């Protein structure tokens, strides 16, 4: 669920096409939400998540070691930099 600055809700649901870990699903959700915000020309975005691993990755507190997360990390970082 996306929440607008005026507290409106934008419902959005995702369905993985293959089995994946929770961390992969969290990264994919982050990437898709950032892409959607960019397409909607939203210039500020606040992101919340419940994956401590992903949060520590994107805040540069942990290195990405899982081979399935390695390609997702730079994509998420590139998209996040568009909102700085």
Secondary structure, 3 states (H helix, E strand, C coil): CEECCCCCEECCCCCCCCCCCHHHHHHHHHHHHHHHHHHCCCCCCCCCCCCHHHHHHHCCCCCCCCHHHHHHHHHHHHHHHCCC
